[in-house]
Amino acid sequence: MRWPERFYARKRGENCPICEEGRPDETLHGLRFWSGELTDAYLHRGGIQRGLSHVYFRGRHVVEPTELSAQEAMRFWAETLHAARAIEAVFEPVKMNYDVLGNSVPHLHVHLVPRYVEDPRPEWPFPFPEEDPPPFPDEQVRADAERLRAAAQVPLEAFL
């Protein structure tokens, strides 16, 4: 058994959707609420879990955190934690999951998954339902992104 050829091509950086999109304020899937030196953090539009966000490495095409230099790795994780702190401040989850996957889009990114008291599967690694629910209303996502932007205004250096 072998993974699909498109996976290996994307892993090499060919037609990588994350690289190709640049650093937009909005994507089909989310709204950027913070931009760091090496990362962008986007609030996910899908109705899966309120506050679900993704932090994308924007320095160059890499797939694994092990491909980063020591300085890049420190900065990448510091920026990821900065975005997570904003999510914690705005949504007050009980727990935050940090998922580094990349199985379908092999480009370094972290899924920040806030977990809540009313989470239907609190001990499972993912709260995701069997089928994707409809997206959150656009006005709610935009309001949440604005709240996250405000929370992320604390300078990252305050935590370094």
GROMACS elastic network, one bead per residue, 0.5 to 0.9 nm:
[ bonds ]
;  ai    aj funct       b0    kb
    2     5     6  0.83033   500
    3     6     6  0.83679   500
    3     7     6  0.66855   500
    3     8     6  0.77163   500
    4     7     6  0.55099   500
    4     8     6  0.71912   500
    5     8     6  0.52587   500
    5     9     6  0.62950   500
    5    10     6  0.86594   500
    6    10     6  0.60288   500
    6    11     6  0.83693   500
    6    14     6  0.87154   500
    7    10     6  0.51894   500
    7    11     6  0.59731   500
    7    12     6  0.86403   500
    7   103     6  0.78987   500
    7   104     6  0.69834   500
    7   105     6  0.74959   500
    7   106     6  0.70669   500
    8    12     6  0.62917   500
    8    13     6  0.86999   500
    8    14     6  0.86948   500
    8   106     6  0.85675   500
    9    12     6  0.51786   500
    9    13     6  0.64902   500
    9    14     6  0.52245   500
    9    15     6  0.75482   500
    9    16     6  0.83939   500
   10    15     6  0.59990   500
   10    16     6  0.52281   500
   10    17     6  0.84471   500
   10   105     6  0.72146   500
   10   106     6  0.62346   500
   10   107     6  0.79654   500
   11    14     6  0.72766   500
   11    16     6  0.78503   500
   11    61     6  0.86237   500
   11    62     6  0.80012   500
   11    63     6  0.65595   500
   11   105     6  0.80734   500
   11   106     6  0.52691   500
   11   107     6  0.70674   500
   12    16     6  0.85254   500
   12    61     6  0.82841   500
   12    62     6  0.86098   500
   12    63     6  0.87161   500
   12   106     6  0.87828   500
   13    16     6  0.53556   500
   13    19     6  0.79009   500
   13    61     6  0.60892   500
   13    62     6  0.79075   500
   13    63     6  0.88175   500
   13   106     6  0.84117   500
   13   107     6  0.80767   500
   14    17     6  0.89138   500
   15    18     6  0.87661   500
   15    19     6  0.79175   500
   15    20     6  0.69998   500
   16    19     6  0.53857   500
   16    20     6  0.60671   500
   16    21     6  0.86978   500
   16    61     6  0.81508   500
   16   105     6  0.74957   500
   16   106     6  0.78571   500
   16   107     6  0.74231   500
   17    20     6  0.50095   500
   17    21     6  0.60983   500
   17    22     6  0.89963   500
   17   105     6  0.77262   500
   17   107     6  0.87416   500
   18    21     6  0.55075   500
   18    22     6  0.70852   500
   18    23     6  0.88142   500
   18    56     6  0.77224   500
   18    57     6  0.88308   500
   18    58     6  0.82493   500
   18    61     6  0.85549   500
   18   105     6  0.80919   500
   18   107     6  0.69547   500
   19    22     6  0.58399   500
   19    23     6  0.86596   500
   19    58     6  0.73858   500
   19    60     6  0.74826   500
   19    61     6  0.66022   500
   19   107     6  0.81873   500
   21    24     6  0.68685   500
   21    27     6  0.81620   500
   22    58     6  0.79696   500
   23    26     6  0.86265   500
   23    32     6  0.88507   500
   23    35     6  0.86357   500
   23    40     6  0.72716   500
   23    58     6  0.77158   500
   24    27     6  0.66632   500
   24    31     6  0.87040   500
   24    32     6  0.75439   500
   25    30     6  0.86901   500
   25    31     6  0.61714   500
   25    32     6  0.51186   500
   25    33     6  0.80674   500
   25    42     6  0.85855   500
   26    29     6  0.78572   500
   26    30     6  0.58781   500
   26    32     6  0.59131   500
   26    42     6  0.80518   500
   27    30     6  0.52105   500
   27    31     6  0.64254   500
   27    32     6  0.81513   500
   27    42     6  0.85771   500
   28    31     6  0.85163   500
   28    45     6  0.82260   500
   29    42     6  0.83677   500
   29    43     6  0.82568   500
   29    44     6  0.57864   500
   29    45     6  0.55827   500
   29    46     6  0.71362   500
   30    42     6  0.53827   500
   30    43     6  0.51853   500
   30    45     6  0.50701   500
   30    46     6  0.81485   500
   30    53     6  0.80618   500
   30    54     6  0.85654   500
   30   141     6  0.85999   500
   31    41     6  0.82148   500
   31    42     6  0.50126   500
   31    43     6  0.52636   500
   31    44     6  0.68626   500
   31    45     6  0.74729   500
   31   141     6  0.79601   500
   31   142     6  0.75382   500
   31   145     6  0.66633   500
   32    35     6  0.73628   500
   32    40     6  0.67092   500
   32    41     6  0.55465   500
   32    43     6  0.63300   500
   32   145     6  0.74110   500
   32   149     6  0.85307   500
   33    40     6  0.78766   500
   33    41     6  0.58986   500
   33    42     6  0.57401   500
   33    43     6  0.67521   500
   33    83     6  0.84390   500
   33   145     6  0.56037   500
   33   146     6  0.71110   500
   33   147     6  0.86701   500
   33   148     6  0.60168   500
   33   150     6  0.86671   500
   33   152     6  0.77363   500
   34    39     6  0.83514   500
   34    40     6  0.58852   500
   34    41     6  0.51941   500
   34    42     6  0.72758   500
   34    83     6  0.70376   500
   34   148     6  0.80081   500
   34   149     6  0.62105   500
   34   152     6  0.65835   500
   34   153     6  0.84629   500
   35    38     6  0.79663   500
   35    39     6  0.60065   500
   35    41     6  0.63275   500
   35    79     6  0.87338   500
   36    39     6  0.50257   500
   36    40     6  0.60658   500
   36    41     6  0.83015   500
   36    76     6  0.88859   500
   36    79     6  0.64169   500
   36   156     6  0.86548   500
   37    40     6  0.84234   500
   37    58     6  0.83942   500
   37    59     6  0.82227   500
   37    75     6  0.80146   500
   37    76     6  0.86287   500
   37    79     6  0.81472   500
   38    56     6  0.83097   500
   38    57     6  0.58384   500
   38    58     6  0.52810   500
   38    59     6  0.52767   500
   38    60     6  0.89450   500
   38    72     6  0.78232   500
   38    75     6  0.72347   500
   38    76     6  0.63637   500
   38    79     6  0.77627   500
   39    55     6  0.63150   500
   39    56     6  0.53369   500
   39    58     6  0.52427   500
   39    59     6  0.74555   500
   39    75     6  0.89411   500
   39    76     6  0.68087   500
   39    79     6  0.67714   500
   39    80     6  0.77016   500
   39   109     6  0.88561   500
   40    54     6  0.81209   500
   40    55     6  0.55582   500
   40    56     6  0.54286   500
   40    57     6  0.69941   500
   40    58     6  0.71008   500
   40    79     6  0.86426   500
   40    80     6  0.88589   500
   40    83     6  0.89281   500
   41    53     6  0.67976   500
   41    54     6  0.56302   500
   41    56     6  0.65220   500
   41    79     6  0.88524   500
   41    80     6  0.78748   500
   41    83     6  0.64762   500
   42    52     6  0.86901   500
   42    53     6  0.54066   500
   42    54     6  0.53236   500
   42    55     6  0.64488   500
   42    56     6  0.82933   500
   42   145     6  0.83084   500
   43    50     6  0.88288   500
   43    51     6  0.64046   500
   43    52     6  0.61834   500
   43    54     6  0.67134   500
   43   141     6  0.76356   500
   43   144     6  0.81363   500
   43   145     6  0.63783   500
   43   148     6  0.85357   500
   44    47     6  0.82175   500
   44    48     6  0.86694   500
   44    49     6  0.86260   500
   44    50     6  0.81958   500
   44    51     6  0.71845   500
   44    52     6  0.55927   500
   44    53     6  0.51609   500
   44    54     6  0.71241   500
   44   141     6  0.80633   500
   45    48     6  0.85691   500
   45    50     6  0.87564   500
   45    52     6  0.84406   500
   45    53     6  0.88864   500
   45   135     6  0.58297   500
   45   136     6  0.60936   500
   45   137     6  0.82810   500
   45   138     6  0.76449   500
   45   141     6  0.63220   500
   46    49     6  0.76626   500
   46    50     6  0.84895   500
   46    52     6  0.84921   500
   46   132     6  0.78996   500
   46   133     6  0.73840   500
   46   134     6  0.66726   500
   46   136     6  0.59298   500
   47    50     6  0.68920   500
   47   132     6  0.74327   500
   47   133     6  0.54685   500
   47   134     6  0.55029   500
   47   137     6  0.85117   500
   48    52     6  0.76119   500
   48   127     6  0.79823   500
   48   128     6  0.60418   500
   48   129     6  0.72344   500
   48   132     6  0.66364   500
   48   133     6  0.61878   500
   48   134     6  0.81092   500
   48   135     6  0.76133   500
   48   136     6  0.83943   500
   49    52     6  0.55135   500
   49   113     6  0.74971   500
   49   114     6  0.74734   500
   49   115     6  0.81066   500
   49   119     6  0.89978   500
   49   127     6  0.75102   500
   49   128     6  0.74511   500
   50    53     6  0.88366   500
   50    91     6  0.80600   500
   50   113     6  0.87302   500
   50   114     6  0.76459   500
   50   136     6  0.82013   500
   50   141     6  0.87564   500
   50   144     6  0.89081   500
   51    87     6  0.64783   500
   51    88     6  0.89662   500
   51    90     6  0.85269   500
   51    91     6  0.67457   500
   51   112     6  0.81832   500
   51   113     6  0.71719   500
   51   114     6  0.63069   500
   51   141     6  0.89399   500
   51   144     6  0.78346   500
   51   145     6  0.88852   500
   52    87     6  0.85684   500
   52   111     6  0.72620   500
   52   112     6  0.58317   500
   52   114     6  0.62561   500
   53    83     6  0.86577   500
   53    84     6  0.86811   500
   53    87     6  0.84173   500
   53   110     6  0.82876   500
   53   111     6  0.59124   500
   53   112     6  0.51051   500
   53   113     6  0.66994   500
   53   114     6  0.86485   500
   54   109     6  0.66404   500
   54   110     6  0.55469   500
   54   112     6  0.58822   500
   54   113     6  0.86468   500
   55    79     6  0.84818   500
   55    80     6  0.62886   500
   55    83     6  0.76987   500
   55   108     6  0.86776   500
   55   109     6  0.53879   500
   55   110     6  0.51663   500
   55   111     6  0.66497   500
   55   112     6  0.75406   500
   56    80     6  0.87941   500
   56   107     6  0.79723   500
   56   108     6  0.63701   500
   56   110     6  0.66887   500
   56   111     6  0.89848   500
   57    60     6  0.74000   500
   57    61     6  0.80304   500
   57    62     6  0.79152   500
   57    76     6  0.71072   500
   57   107     6  0.77534   500
   57   108     6  0.57073   500
   57   109     6  0.58916   500
   57   110     6  0.86706   500
   58    61     6  0.74862   500
   58   108     6  0.87061   500
   59    62     6  0.84525   500
   59    72     6  0.85764   500
   61   107     6  0.64723   500
   61   108     6  0.77805   500
   62    65     6  0.76831   500
   62    67     6  0.63508   500
   62    68     6  0.76478   500
   62   106     6  0.80771   500
   62   107     6  0.56459   500
   62   108     6  0.57823   500
   63    66     6  0.84975   500
   63    67     6  0.72374   500
   63   102     6  0.72795   500
   63   105     6  0.88981   500
   63   106     6  0.53853   500
   63   109     6  0.82403   500
   64    67     6  0.55641   500
   64    68     6  0.77228   500
   64   100     6  0.86219   500
   64   102     6  0.85046   500
   64   106     6  0.83118   500
   64   107     6  0.74482   500
   64   108     6  0.57266   500
   64   109     6  0.88032   500
   65    68     6  0.56158   500
   65    69     6  0.88955   500
   65    73     6  0.68729   500
   65    76     6  0.87734   500
   65   100     6  0.88215   500
   65   108     6  0.67555   500
   65   109     6  0.89720   500
   66    69     6  0.78689   500
   66    73     6  0.81173   500
   67    73     6  0.87117   500
   68    71     6  0.78163   500
   68    72     6  0.55322   500
   68    73     6  0.54670   500
   68    76     6  0.87611   500
   69    72     6  0.50820   500
   69    73     6  0.59953   500
   69    74     6  0.85778   500
   70    73     6  0.51150   500
   70    74     6  0.62414   500
   70    75     6  0.86675   500
   71    74     6  0.52498   500
   71    75     6  0.62476   500
   71    76     6  0.85114   500
   72    75     6  0.51168   500
   72    76     6  0.58380   500
   72    77     6  0.85278   500
   73    76     6  0.50011   500
   73    77     6  0.61163   500
   73    78     6  0.83676   500
   74    77     6  0.54549   500
   74    78     6  0.60349   500
   74    79     6  0.85792   500
   75    78     6  0.50147   500
   75    79     6  0.60235   500
   75    80     6  0.84549   500
   76    79     6  0.52730   500
   76    80     6  0.61366   500
   76    81     6  0.86710   500
   77    81     6  0.60710   500
   77    82     6  0.84484   500
   78    81     6  0.51924   500
   78    82     6  0.61750   500
   78    83     6  0.88551   500
   78   156     6  0.77369   500
   78   159     6  0.81214   500
   78   160     6  0.76278   500
   79    83     6  0.64057   500
   79    84     6  0.86540   500
   79   156     6  0.72412   500
   80    83     6  0.52751   500
   80    84     6  0.62992   500
   80    85     6  0.87495   500
   80   110     6  0.76582   500
   80   112     6  0.85884   500
   81    85     6  0.60657   500
   81    86     6  0.86532   500
   82    85     6  0.51670   500
   82    86     6  0.65478   500
   82    87     6  0.89078   500
   82   152     6  0.70752   500
   82   154     6  0.87878   500
   82   155     6  0.88900   500
   82   156     6  0.64049   500
   82   159     6  0.81396   500
   83    86     6  0.52107   500
   83    87     6  0.64700   500
   83    88     6  0.87954   500
   83   112     6  0.85478   500
   83   148     6  0.84178   500
   83   151     6  0.89799   500
   83   152     6  0.66958   500
   84    87     6  0.50308   500
   84    88     6  0.61602   500
   84    89     6  0.85769   500
   84    96     6  0.78235   500
   84    98     6  0.89017   500
   84   112     6  0.67734   500
   84   114     6  0.87869   500
   85    88     6  0.50035   500
   85    89     6  0.60889   500
   85    90     6  0.86230   500
   85   151     6  0.81380   500
   85   152     6  0.77464   500
   86    89     6  0.50703   500
   86    90     6  0.61925   500
   86    91     6  0.84796   500
   86   147     6  0.86969   500
   86   148     6  0.57259   500
   86   149     6  0.78885   500
   86   150     6  0.83234   500
   86   151     6  0.50285   500
   86   152     6  0.52439   500
   86   153     6  0.87805   500
   86   154     6  0.89631   500
   87    90     6  0.52394   500
   87    91     6  0.57664   500
   87    92     6  0.73728   500
   87    93     6  0.81952   500
   87    96     6  0.89545   500
   87   112     6  0.85613   500
   87   114     6  0.76247   500
   87   148     6  0.64998   500
   87   151     6  0.79852   500
   87   152     6  0.86593   500
   88    91     6  0.54852   500
   88    93     6  0.60657   500
   88    94     6  0.88058   500
   88    95     6  0.87802   500
   88    96     6  0.79115   500
   88   114     6  0.77320   500
   89    92     6  0.57588   500
   89    93     6  0.86956   500
   89   148     6  0.82383   500
   89   151     6  0.67620   500
   90    93     6  0.88127   500
   90   144     6  0.81200   500
   90   147     6  0.66747   500
   90   148     6  0.63846   500
   90   151     6  0.70261   500
   91   114     6  0.79352   500
   91   116     6  0.89414   500
   92    95     6  0.86780   500
   92   114     6  0.83253   500
   92   116     6  0.80719   500
   93    96     6  0.67649   500
   93   114     6  0.54611   500
   93   115     6  0.53762   500
   93   117     6  0.75867   500
   94   114     6  0.75277   500
   94   115     6  0.57872   500
   94   116     6  0.52260   500
   94   117     6  0.63538   500
   95   113     6  0.84229   500
   95   114     6  0.60417   500
   95   115     6  0.50532   500
   95   116     6  0.69398   500
   96   112     6  0.67849   500
   96   113     6  0.56435   500
   96   115     6  0.58438   500
   96   116     6  0.89113   500
   97   111     6  0.77106   500
   97   112     6  0.58078   500
   97   114     6  0.62708   500
   97   115     6  0.73604   500
   97   125     6  0.78825   500
   97   126     6  0.84846   500
   98   110     6  0.63265   500
   98   111     6  0.58372   500
   98   112     6  0.50674   500
   98   113     6  0.65327   500
   98   114     6  0.89340   500
   99   109     6  0.85152   500
   99   110     6  0.54653   500
   99   112     6  0.65724   500
   99   113     6  0.76718   500
  100   108     6  0.74954   500
  100   109     6  0.62515   500
  100   111     6  0.64161   500
  101   104     6  0.82590   500
  101   105     6  0.84330   500
  101   106     6  0.79888   500
  101   107     6  0.89553   500
  101   108     6  0.80550   500
  101   109     6  0.74321   500
  101   110     6  0.71549   500
  101   111     6  0.78387   500
  102   107     6  0.59997   500
  102   108     6  0.66851   500
  102   109     6  0.70991   500
  102   110     6  0.86019   500
  103   106     6  0.58054   500
  103   107     6  0.89258   500
  105   108     6  0.85956   500
  106   109     6  0.86179   500
  113   126     6  0.80891   500
  113   127     6  0.84814   500
  115   118     6  0.83970   500
  115   119     6  0.63059   500
  115   122     6  0.73028   500
  115   126     6  0.89658   500
  115   127     6  0.75893   500
  116   119     6  0.50641   500
  116   120     6  0.88743   500
  116   122     6  0.78536   500
  117   120     6  0.86211   500
  117   122     6  0.78741   500
  118   121     6  0.87324   500
  118   122     6  0.82205   500
  119   122     6  0.54453   500
  119   127     6  0.67652   500
  120   127     6  0.68978   500
  120   129     6  0.89528   500
  121   124     6  0.55121   500
  121   125     6  0.84065   500
  121   126     6  0.76821   500
  121   127     6  0.56833   500
  121   128     6  0.85987   500
  122   125     6  0.79964   500
  122   126     6  0.84048   500
  122   127     6  0.71544   500
  123   126     6  0.84826   500
  123   127     6  0.88151   500
  124   127     6  0.66806   500
  126   129     6  0.86193   500
  128   131     6  0.80905   500
  128   132     6  0.78003   500
  129   132     6  0.64494   500
  129   133     6  0.76578   500
  132   135     6  0.84894   500
  133   136     6  0.87265   500
  134   137     6  0.88024   500
  135   138     6  0.80685   500
  136   139     6  0.84167   500
  136   140     6  0.67312   500
  136   141     6  0.64855   500
  137   140     6  0.53693   500
  137   141     6  0.64457   500
  137   142     6  0.87900   500
  138   141     6  0.51287   500
  138   142     6  0.61234   500
  138   143     6  0.85503   500
  139   142     6  0.51409   500
  139   143     6  0.61002   500
  139   144     6  0.85465   500
  140   143     6  0.50983   500
  140   144     6  0.60515   500
  140   145     6  0.84990   500
  141   144     6  0.50668   500
  141   145     6  0.60292   500
  141   146     6  0.85547   500
  142   145     6  0.50415   500
  142   146     6  0.61730   500
  142   147     6  0.86974   500
  143   146     6  0.50942   500
  143   147     6  0.63409   500
  143   148     6  0.87048   500
  144   147     6  0.50845   500
  144   148     6  0.62085   500
  144   149     6  0.86387   500
  145   149     6  0.61128   500
  145   150     6  0.86575   500
  146   149     6  0.50320   500
  146   150     6  0.63412   500
  146   151     6  0.87022   500
  147   150     6  0.51733   500
  147   151     6  0.62768   500
  147   152     6  0.86730   500
  148   152     6  0.60269   500
  148   153     6  0.87109   500
  149   152     6  0.50972   500
  149   153     6  0.64371   500
  150   153     6  0.54043   500
  150   154     6  0.82575   500
  151   154     6  0.67574   500
  152   155     6  0.76079   500
  152   156     6  0.83422   500
  153   156     6  0.83408   500
  154   157     6  0.85122   500
  154   158     6  0.72638   500
  155   158     6  0.55620   500
  155   159     6  0.78657   500
  156   159     6  0.57206   500
  156   160     6  0.69050   500
